[in-house]
Amino acid sequence: MNAQTSFLTYLVGGAVRDAVLGLAVSERDWVVVGATPDDLLAQGYRPVGRDFPVFLHPVSGDEYALARTERKTAPGYRGFTVHAEPEVTLEQDLLRRDLTINAMAQDADGNIIDPYGGRRDLADRVLRHVSPAFSEDPVRVLRVARFAARFAHLGFAVAEDTRDLIKEMAASGELSALVAERVWAELVKALSEKTPSVFFSVLRDCGALVHLFPELDRLFGIPQPEIYHPEVDTGIHTLMVLQQAANLTPDTRVRFAALTHDLGKGLTPEAQWPGHRGHEQRGLDVLDSLCERLKAPAEYRSLARRVMIDHGNCHRARELRSATLVDLLQRLDVFRQPENLDRVLLACEADAKGRAGHEDTHYPQADWLRMVYRSILSVSAKDLAECGYAGEKLGQELRRLRIQAVDELKHRSGVPMDSA
């Protein structure tokens, strides 16, 4: 106990979990037992909590929350009455947490308080809910799937009883209470994890994917030509592409584009299976609807649209006519935003590698398109303007010279000039 106060502070949650796992600890959260808000205000803590009492330490800036209990009073993640009083014990506070591995605390002497078996589940590599109260907060479904994605490489899996509980929550309609902002926030966190594909696998296994991301769920069971897709199933391919994107880049915008690039295949008439001609255009409305529902930022939506429309053209890049290549780069808006090219190509490379047996294959189309882009940069719109070109004639001459530059590149590179 601090000599100047009558309350106790404990390190809790992820910091304790990661320390036990031997992982780096980046953030520290604390629980205060036996205190009132006035006690903390008197010591210079700054209040930041809206729904319950949380304070920032005056020196470290760490979050300190008063020990609390919660009672479900309405649907959704905000439908709780919070009780944060000095008589709330540490064990009561830990009981309301989502997983046993997140329900441990450490006192000032370094002793770990583990009333619900968190260390045992860490050793067994199990993600298990602390209590039946887990089902009262639908956000926890997303969190469990996200932790599964974070720790999959360490061998963690969701406990059978937790999986069953999530299935009950999905079937009950509780997930419909989730608001878009929370779903999107958890999705982006999941996309940033080491194995983001596991996030969606867990949700599907628990019957939650169809409620949260129906556009993705409908891809499972839809076949593709085995000659190009040995994995056959479009849903499996989608998760393989996402994982390849995660292997290539930490950029969650690219990972989102990889995840959504084939949504149109979910709308292919069954009579056309396993072919999916025109799926690129068919998927645009689905993608827009998904982004609108989740309130996805414009930068995610725009990149995903570009990848969806033109991933097939990028795969065929060395077969395209010079004019088609120029138009492709124009659509990708790489002359105003050069970073678009690498982002699109990373998603396309993930698509090419996200097939059974193709995970380690080279993607020469990316090298070729970068060469095409560099060759076109030699053509200057500013120089043409100085020569008197303007308006529509400037655009026409700029396009003509860009096509000519690509023709010259093809000649130097030995690429057939009459490519389709």
Secondary structure by P-SEA (a helix, b strand, c coil): ccccccbbbbbccaaaaaaaacccccbbbbbbccccaaaaaaabbbbcccccbbbbcccccbbbbccbbbbbcccccccbbbbbcccccaaaaaaacccccccbbbccccbbbbcccaaaaaaacccccccccccccaaaaaaaaaaaaacccccccccaaaaaaaaaaaaacccccccaaaaaaaaaaaaacccaaaaaaaaaaacccccccccccccccccccccccccccaaaaaaaaaaaaaaccccaaaaaaaacccccccccccccccccccccccaaaaaaaaaaaacccaaaaaaaaaaaacaaaaaacccccaaaaaaaaaaaccccccaaaaaaaaaaaaaaaccccccccccaaaaaaaaaaaaaccccaaaaaaacccaaaaaaaaaaaaaaaaaaaaaaaccccccc
